[in-house]
Amino acid sequence: MSLKHDAFPSSAAFDAIGSSLQSDDAERKDAVKKGNAIFAFTLKNKEGSTESWYIDLKEKGEVGKGDAPAGKKADVTLSLSDEDFGKLVGGKTQAQRLFMSGKLKVKGDVMKATKMEPVLKKAQTKSKL
């Protein structure tokens, strides 16, 4: 099942992150150990509509649509534009820069948010986004 949403071009990155996590059992376990959180991403497109995806690095090491896996709650929610998320996963900008300029909003555990970047980088190198 693809997580890509046509109105959110950068959402294809969630498929890349998911396949990156599923392709190597040791890497997935390592990502879960390092992340130890459920990360939610709320993206806003140019039309002003929003969609959410999550990356579960607390238990299963999986990616899905919505705020969190069923019955769970995200430890940290990152809100940004679809365009900025595309730049972030494409390696064209850094999360810290987006946060400082007000383009990335973080709700929840800010320290856990810093653990997300290595996972995005790994997906970026695997998929060449």
N, C-alpha and C positions, 0 to 999 in steps of 0.2 A: 504494500500500500504506500503510495507516494504521499509525502507530506507537502509537496509543492502546491502552491496556490497561485493561479495565473495572475491575480491582481497584486501579488507580492513577489516580484521576480527573484528577490534574494532568498525566498523561502526554500529554493532548491538546495541551499546550504544545509538545511536540516536533514535532507536525504543523505547528503555527503557525510555529515557528522554521524548519522545513524549507521551507515555502512562502514564507516571507519571504526566505530565502536564494536560492530558485530563481526568484522573481518578477523579480528585477532583477540582471542580470549584473554591472553596475558595483558594486552594493552587495555582492554576493557576493565579488567580487575584493577589495574594500576590507576586508570582514570577515576574509578569509583573510590579507590583508597585516597587519592589526592583531592578529588572534588568534595566528596562526602556531603553532598547537598543536592536539592532539586532546584534547577535553574529554570525560571520561566522567562520567556521573551515575548513582549507585546510589541508588535510592529505596526506602524501607521503608514499607509501608502499615500500617494499624492492626492487621491480622491478624499482622504480624510477618514477612511474606514480602518478599523483595527482588527487584527487576528492575533492569536496566541499559540505558542508552541512551548514545549518543555524539554529539558534534557535531564533525565534522572541519573545523577551520579551518586545517589545515596544507596540504592539497593541493586537495581537491575542493569544499569548502564544502557539505557535505551532512550530513544527520542520519540516524541508523540505530539499530537495536536491538542491544544487546550492549555489551561493554566498549570496542571499537574496531573500525575496518574490518578486514576479513580480512587477516591478515599484518602488521598494524600494532599499535602499543602506545600507550595513552593517555599523554599528557605529564602530565596532572593528572586525578585522580579526586575528584569531590565527592560525599560521602555525606550524605544528609539524609532527613528523613521526606517522604512524599508531600504531606502537609499543608503543611509548610514550603516545599517547592518550589512548590506552588500559590501561596502567599503571595509568594514571591520573584518568580515570573514575572508575578503579578498586580499587582506594584508596591506590595504592602502591607507589605513589609519589605525590608531590604537584606542582601546577602550578608555584609557586614562584621559586622552586628549578630548574624546567625545564628552566624557563626564565633566571635565573642567570647563568646556565651552557650553555646557547646559544642554547638549544634544542627546545625552544619555542620562536617563533618570533611573535611580536604583532604589527599590523598596526592599526592606528586610536587612539581612546581614551583609553589609558592604564588604567586609573582609572576605566572605565566601565568594563574592563577585570577582575578586581578583584571581581566584583559582580557575576561572572559566577560560581565560586567554590561551593557556597551553592546549586545551582541548580544541579550541577554534583553530589554532595554528596547525595542529596535527591533521585536522580534517582538510585544511587548506592545502597542505603538502600532498595529501593523498588524492585530492580531487582536482587540483590545479584550477580552482575557481577564478 
